[in-house]
């Protein structure tokens, strides 16, 4: 069925929920390294594919393959374990109504990692950038979509291959209750992106050395593909509508479409041009909507993408923080007022500074981003069941240092990163068997 312009916002309209029925989803990525601290590739003995086969046996989840290769495991309830281009693991929760439910799903996932650790000896690193590998060290996942994305990103920016193979993030998905609410939340996440990045900065290492950034992952996104990644400045302005989002996506260059199980390279086309030719389908549109990677996007829920991956207790703290800011009208209004007078130029500067300095970065109106983060934590009004999950965030902001800053101190104290010092430097980033229950 060919798609018309009136169909384009349907994807966003179907994300509208009734007030009080908002849910949260978590996507949580990790790297896999051997017991000796070496890279674990997808293919080969004790590789990530064998790890996935082991987890398939443990869970009974449905396998998703491309050709002979196992690419994902999908549970009946919607939980998923998928793979990123450098064979990073990604756990996706179901949409849950409260933090204890999310905690249960994360605990189960961590138990699976503990079983895999016992079987293979591997560790699972909840850090935002691979601590020892460069892109050339990691063999790309044999997945068809990356046959298109890989060459595109090699041309679109200088760090796209670093993004694909050596970064890991944590995303929180949350609902909206009207078009106006959706756009207000999208805009607020963009305006708060420097603060979220500073709080959850956790990637100071680049291929075994200090990168000069507290969020090297965050910096990588600034030079990956400026038309589809990072901060989209037009969404920092007020009075946004679904049409504004649709118009932006229409002009983002296409990557591929699918026909009869095969992917067709569409580089060089915009979706607007593809529609004008009368060949675009609604399935093409849904696929295209998954190919921009900005700091926040619609999937169709609001997907906050600005945080480095962090250990499980901090990932749950981020979810509780989001609930407390975006599912309470008073808190959302106060958070909006806190950053409403930040100019676009000031936000962009703070975003770049957050990558380099994390919580020590300057705030647009004086002081540090740490001060803004502490004020936001006071503003947040999470539900009673979510409050205990904020404890790691409370401790972090009381200390005043991001996880990245702590890793830099440990790296310098250890004199660098070696097999013997890896655990010492990464600390709780090694999350095999970790229980986030509070």
N, C-alpha and C positions, 0 to 999 in steps of 0.2 A: 504494500500500500504506500503510495507516494505521500509525502508529508507536505502540508501547507503551512503557511506562516501562523495560522491560528492554532496549529497543533503544537507549536514550539514551546509554549509555556505550560503545556499539560504536565510535563515532568515536574515542574515546580509546584503547580497547583495541587498535585496529588500528595505533596509533602505536608500540606496543612493539616494540623491536628486540632482537636477540641481542647480548649484551655483546661489545664489540670491533668491532661493525659500525655504529657511530654515524657519521652524516654531518653535514655543515654546509651550510646554504643562506644566501644573501645577498639582501636586497632593498635597493636603493640608489636614492635619489631625487635629482633635480636640477631647478632652475629653468632656463628658457630666456630669455635676453635678447638683444637685437639688438647689432650692433657699436657702436651709439651708446649702449648701456646702457639702451635703452627696453624696455618690456614687450612680449613676444611672446604674442599671444593664440592660442587654438586655431584660430579661423576667420580667413579673410582672406589676402591675398597674403603669402607667406613665413611663414605661420603654422605652428603646431605640427602641424596636420593635414597640410599640405604636407610638413613635415619627416618625419612618419611615412610618408607615401607614398614619399618619397625613400629612407628606410631600408628600406621594404618591397622596393624595387627592388634595393637593395644586398645584402640578405640572402636574399630568396626565402622568408622566413618566412610562415607562414599568417596571413592578415589576419582579424581579428575586427571586425565592424562592428555598429553599431546604426543601422538605416535606411541612409542614404547615407554615414554618418560612420565613418571609420576610428578604432577605439578601442584596438586592441592588435595586436601581432605575436607569434606563438607559433612557436618553432622545434620541429623534430621531436624534439629531445632534451629539450624542456621549458623551455628558456630563454625568457624573455618580456620584452617591452617594453610596458608599459601606461601609462595616464595617470591622474593624480589630478584632483580637481575643478577646480583652478586651472590645468590643463594642465601640471602638473609631470610630468616623465618618471620612470618607475620601471623599473629593470632588475632582473629576478629571475633568479638563477642556477639551475642544476640542483642537486640534492643531491650534494655532492662528498665524496670520502673524505679529501682532504687539501688544504692551503692552496695548493700549486702548481697544482692543478687549478682551484681557484677563481680564482687569479691569471690563468690563461690565459683564462678566460671574461671576467673584468673587462678584461683587455687588449684582447680582441676588441671589447668594448663601447666602450672608449675610442677604439679605432681608428674605429669607426662615428661617434662624436661628432666626431672629427677630420675625417672626410669631410664630415659635415654642416656643420661650421664652414667648411670650404673652399667648400662649395656656397652656404651662406646667409649666412655671416659671423656667425652666432649664437655666443654663449658659453653654457656649461652650468655653472651655479653649484652647487657642493656646499656649500651653507650651509643652516642649519636654518630660516631665515625669509627671505622675499623681502626683498632689501635696500632696495627702493624703493617697493613697491606696498602699498596697503591692499586689503582684500577688494573694495571697490567698484570698484577699478581693473581687476580681473580678471574677465572674462566666464566664467561657469561652464560647464564641459563639458556638451554636450547629451546627457546620459546619463540613462536613465529612473530608475535607482536614486537619483540625486541630486534628482529631483523630490520624493522622499519625505524623504530625509536632510536636505536643505537647510532646509525649513520646520521639521522636528523640532528641528534644532540651533539655529535662531533662537530657539526657545522654551525649550530645555533649559538653556542657559547663555549668558553674555554674550560668549564668545569662540569659539563654535563655528564661525562663518563665517570667522574668522581661521584656525582650524585647517584647514578644508577647502581654502581657496584660497591661503594664504600660508605654509604650513609644509612642511618636508621632513624625513624621518627616514631612518635606516638600521636595518634589522632583521636579526638573526641567528637562524636556525632551527637547532635541534639536537635530537638524539634522546634518548629515555629507554629503560630496559631492564626496567622493571617499573612497576607502579602506584606502589609506594612511592618508587622513584627519580624518577618523573615529578613527584610532589607535592613531594618534597624539592627538586628543581631549581626548580620553580615558586616555592616559598616562598623559596628563596635568592635568586632574581633579584629578587623583591619587596623583600627586605631589603637587597639591594645596589643597588637602584634609585638612591638618592641618589648613590652613588659613580660608577656608570656615567654618570649624567647630568652629574656634575661633570667627569669626565674628558673626555667628548665634547661638552661645551657648545660650541656653534658658531652661536649665533643672537642676537647682541646688538642687532641693528638691527630697528626697527619703522618701516616706511614711510619710510625715508630718514633716520631719527633714532635716537639711542641710546634703547633701550627701558627702561633701568634694570635689565635682566636679562641675565645671561650666556647663559641659555637661555630666550629669549622663547618659543620653541616649547614647551619644557617647561612653562612657566607657563601657556601657553594651554590645555594639556590639563587643568589643574586647574579650569578653569571652562568646560568644553565640554559635559559631560553626566555628572554625578557618579554616575549609576547604571550607566553602561557604560564609563567612561573613567577613566584615572588609576590611583591606588592603591586596590586593593580590600582593605580592612583585614582582612577575615575570612581572607585568605590569608597574612597575616603570622603567624598562630598555628600551633602544631604539630599533628601528628596529622591532617593533611589526607588526604582520599580523593578518588577520582574522583567519588563521590556528592556531595561538597561542591561540586565544580566544576559538576556537572550541575544541582544545586539552585539555584546562583547564576544560571546561564544561563537556567533555566526562568522566573525572575522578572524578567529583564531585559526591558523593553518591546520588543515586536516592531516592525519597521519595514515589511516587506513580504514577500510570498510570490510565487512565479511559477506561473502556470497557462497552458499553451499559448503560451509566449513572451511573455506579458503579465505585468506586475507589478501586484499588488493591494495597495493600501495597508492595512496592518494596525496602524497606530498606535492606541494605546489598549488593545491586547491584550497579555497575557503569553503565552508559549508554554505555560505550565501551563494557562491558561484554554483555549487553542486545542486542546490535547490533550483536555481534559475534554469538549469539544464533539464529539470523535470525528472531527475533520476533518484533523488534522495528519498529514503524511507524513514519511518519513525525509528526503526531499529538502528539505522545509520546515525540518527540524531542522538539517541541514548548512548551509543558507543562514543560518539564525538564528545559528549558531555563529560566523559571519563578521562579525556586526554589533556585538559588544562590542569596545571598543578600549582595554583597560587597558594598563598598563606591560608586562605579560607575559601571554600567553594560550596556549592549545593550538590548533594548526592542522593536524594533530593534534600535530606536533612542538612543542616549547617554542619560542615566538616572543618573543625579547627585543626590546622596542619602546621602550626608555627613552632611546635616544641620538639626538641631532641628527644629520642627515646630515653627512658629513665627506668630504674628498677621498679618492680611491681607496686610497691607501696606508694611511690611518688606518682606513678601513672594513675592509681586510684585517687590520690590527692588532687591531681589535675581534674579528674572527673567530678569530684566533690566540689571543687572550686568553680567549675563551669556550672554545675547545678545551682550553686549559691549565687552566682552572678546573673545567669540567664533564665532561670525559672522562678525568679522572684521579681515582680514588677518594680518594687521600690529599689532593690539593689541594682537592677539594670539601669534604671533612671539615674541613680547616683553615680554609677560607673560611667555612664555616658557624659554626665555633667563634669566629671573629673578630667576628661580628655577632650571635651568639646572645643576648647579654645586652642588646641594644638593645631598649628598650621600643617598643611601637607608637607612642606619642606622640613618642618621640625620633626614630624613623624618619620619621614624617610631617613633623616640624619640619626634619630634615636634608634631606628631599626638597624642601621649599619653599625652604630656604636655598640648596640647590645650584642651583636655577633662577636665583637672584639673584646668587650670589657664585662659583659653580663650585667650583674646587678650594680657594679661600680660605674656603669655608663651614666652620663649626664642626662637628666630629665629635661624636656623642652622648656619648662618654666622654672628651672633652678632645682638644686639638689640632685639626687641620684635616682635612677630607676628603682633602686631598693626602697626609697621612700614611697614611691607610687605603688609598688608591690605591697608594701605593708598597709597602705591606706586601702587598697583594693581588698585585701584580706579582711579588714575591718568592715568593709561595705558588704561583703558576701553574706548571704543569709541562706545557708543550706538547710535541708530538712534535718530533723533530729537524728535520723538514722545515718545521715551522711557526715555529721559533725566529727565523729571520731577519726574519719579518714583524712581529715585536714591536718592531723598531728605532724606528719613528716614535713609538710609545707610550713607549718608554724615554727617548727624547729629550724628549718633552713633559713627562713626570713629573720628569725631571732639571732641566728649566727651571723647572717649578713653575707654569706658566701654561697654561690651556686655550687652544684656538684662538680662542675668543670674547674672552678677555682681550687677546690679541695684536691682534685686529681693533679693539677699543676704542682701544688705543694708536695704531694706524695711523689710525683715524678722527679722533682728536683732533689728531694731528700734521698731517693733511691739511686740517684745518679743516672737516670734513664730507665728504659723499659727493657727487661730481659725475661727469660723464662722464669727465673726465680722471683723477679720483682713484679710480674704482671698482676698477680692477685693483689699485691700490696698497693700498686698504683691504681687499679680499677676499683678496688674495694667492693662495695655492694653491687657494682656493675656485673659481677659474676653471679648469675641468678639461678643456677641449677638447684632445684629443690627448695627455692625460697618460698616461704609462706607469707603472703601479704595480710593475712587475717589480723584484725585488730580486736 
